[in-house]
Amino acid sequence: MAALPSATLAQSTPPLLAANVILESNVLFRGETISADDPGVTVDLNLDHASGFFAGASISVAAGANKPRMIANTQYAGYALRRGDVSLE
């Protein structure tokens, strides 16, 4: 029974939330423009919880000579099982 409260305390750590905003004059992917030479903005949000759960999303929007449009997006979620220095995801 003593192990149960310590496990509960270990998981009571607040989640880590990170955000990133990137402004670009031309959005490139592998050296090729994906924004048709228009400027763009990318917003990333990431969540990492002490329990091992993680998730995130990213969206890129371009506007300029052409009308505003979404040019890329990514979403992910998973669980990391940590065993010492090894993590299985």
C-alpha positions as a Markdown table, in Angstrom:
| # | Residue | x | y | z |
|---|---|---|---|---|
| 1 | Met | 0.0 | 0.0 | 0.0 |
| 2 | Ala | 2.9 | 2.4 | 0.5 |
| 3 | Ala | 3.8 | 2.3 | -3.2 |
| 4 | Leu | 0.4 | 3.5 | -4.3 |
| 5 | Pro | 0.6 | 7.0 | -2.7 |
| 6 | Ser | 4.1 | 7.6 | -4.2 |
| 7 | Ala | 2.9 | 6.5 | -7.6 |
| 8 | Thr | 0.0 | 9.0 | -7.3 |
| 9 | Leu | 2.3 | 11.8 | -6.3 |
| 10 | Ala | 4.6 | 11.0 | -9.2 |
| 11 | Gln | 1.7 | 11.5 | -11.6 |
| 12 | Ser | 0.5 | 14.7 | -10.0 |
| 13 | Thr | 3.2 | 16.7 | -11.8 |
| 14 | Pro | 1.5 | 19.3 | -14.0 |
| 15 | Pro | 1.7 | 18.8 | -17.7 |
| 16 | Leu | 4.3 | 20.6 | -19.7 |
| 17 | Leu | 2.7 | 22.8 | -22.4 |
| 18 | Ala | 4.9 | 24.4 | -25.1 |
| 19 | Ala | 4.1 | 26.7 | -27.9 |
| 20 | Asn | 6.1 | 27.9 | -30.8 |
| 21 | Val | 5.3 | 30.6 | -33.5 |
| 22 | Ile | 7.4 | 30.9 | -36.7 |
| 23 | Leu | 7.1 | 33.8 | -39.2 |
| 24 | Glu | 8.7 | 33.1 | -42.6 |
| 25 | Ser | 9.1 | 35.1 | -45.7 |
| 26 | Asn | 8.7 | 31.9 | -47.8 |
| 27 | Val | 7.7 | 28.5 | -46.3 |
| 28 | Leu | 10.0 | 25.7 | -47.6 |
| 29 | Phe | 9.8 | 21.9 | -47.3 |
| 30 | Arg | 13.0 | 20.1 | -48.4 |
| 31 | Gly | 14.2 | 23.1 | -50.3 |
| 32 | Glu | 11.0 | 23.7 | -52.3 |
| 33 | Thr | 8.5 | 26.4 | -51.7 |
| 34 | Ile | 5.1 | 25.2 | -50.4 |
| 35 | Ser | 3.7 | 28.7 | -49.9 |
| 36 | Ala | 4.0 | 29.8 | -53.6 |
| 37 | Asp | 6.6 | 32.4 | -52.5 |
| 38 | Asp | 4.1 | 34.0 | -50.1 |
| 39 | Pro | 5.0 | 34.7 | -46.4 |
| 40 | Gly | 3.7 | 32.2 | -43.9 |
| 41 | Val | 3.2 | 31.6 | -40.2 |
| 42 | Thr | 3.5 | 28.2 | -38.4 |
| 43 | Val | 2.0 | 27.6 | -34.9 |
| 44 | Asp | 3.0 | 24.5 | -32.9 |
| 45 | Leu | 1.5 | 23.3 | -29.6 |
| 46 | Asn | 2.9 | 20.4 | -27.6 |
| 47 | Leu | 1.8 | 18.7 | -24.4 |
| 48 | Asp | 4.0 | 16.3 | -22.4 |
| 49 | His | 2.6 | 14.8 | -19.2 |
| 50 | Ala | 4.7 | 13.0 | -16.5 |
| 51 | Ser | 2.4 | 10.0 | -16.8 |
| 52 | Gly | 3.9 | 9.4 | -20.3 |
| 53 | Phe | 1.1 | 10.8 | -22.4 |
| 54 | Phe | 2.2 | 13.3 | -25.1 |
| 55 | Ala | 0.4 | 15.1 | -27.9 |
| 56 | Gly | 0.9 | 17.9 | -30.3 |
| 57 | Ala | -0.3 | 19.8 | -33.4 |
| 58 | Ser | 1.2 | 22.1 | -35.9 |
| 59 | Ile | -0.5 | 24.3 | -38.6 |
| 60 | Ser | 1.1 | 26.5 | -41.3 |
| 61 | Val | -0.8 | 29.2 | -43.1 |
| 62 | Ala | 0.4 | 31.3 | -46.0 |
| 63 | Ala | -1.0 | 34.6 | -47.4 |
| 64 | Gly | 0.3 | 37.4 | -49.6 |
| 65 | Ala | -0.2 | 37.7 | -53.4 |
| 66 | Asn | -2.5 | 34.7 | -53.1 |
| 67 | Lys | -5.5 | 34.4 | -50.7 |
| 68 | Pro | -4.8 | 33.0 | -47.2 |
| 69 | Arg | -4.7 | 29.2 | -47.1 |
| 70 | Met | -3.5 | 26.3 | -45.0 |
| 71 | Ile | -0.4 | 24.8 | -46.5 |
| 72 | Ala | 0.6 | 22.1 | -43.9 |
| 73 | Asn | -0.7 | 20.5 | -40.7 |
| 74 | Thr | 0.4 | 17.7 | -38.4 |
| 75 | Gln | -1.2 | 16.1 | -35.3 |
| 76 | Tyr | 0.2 | 13.4 | -33.1 |
| 77 | Ala | -0.5 | 11.6 | -29.8 |
| 78 | Gly | 1.1 | 8.8 | -27.9 |
| 79 | Tyr | 2.3 | 7.2 | -24.7 |
| 80 | Ala | 5.9 | 6.8 | -23.6 |
| 81 | Leu | 6.6 | 3.9 | -21.4 |
| 82 | Arg | 9.9 | 4.7 | -19.6 |
| 83 | Arg | 12.1 | 2.0 | -18.1 |
| 84 | Gly | 15.3 | 3.6 | -16.8 |
| 85 | Asp | 17.2 | 5.1 | -19.8 |
| 86 | Val | 14.9 | 3.4 | -22.3 |
| 87 | Ser | 11.6 | 4.7 | -23.6 |
| 88 | Leu | 9.1 | 2.8 | -25.7 |
| 89 | Glu | 6.6 | 4.9 | -27.5 |
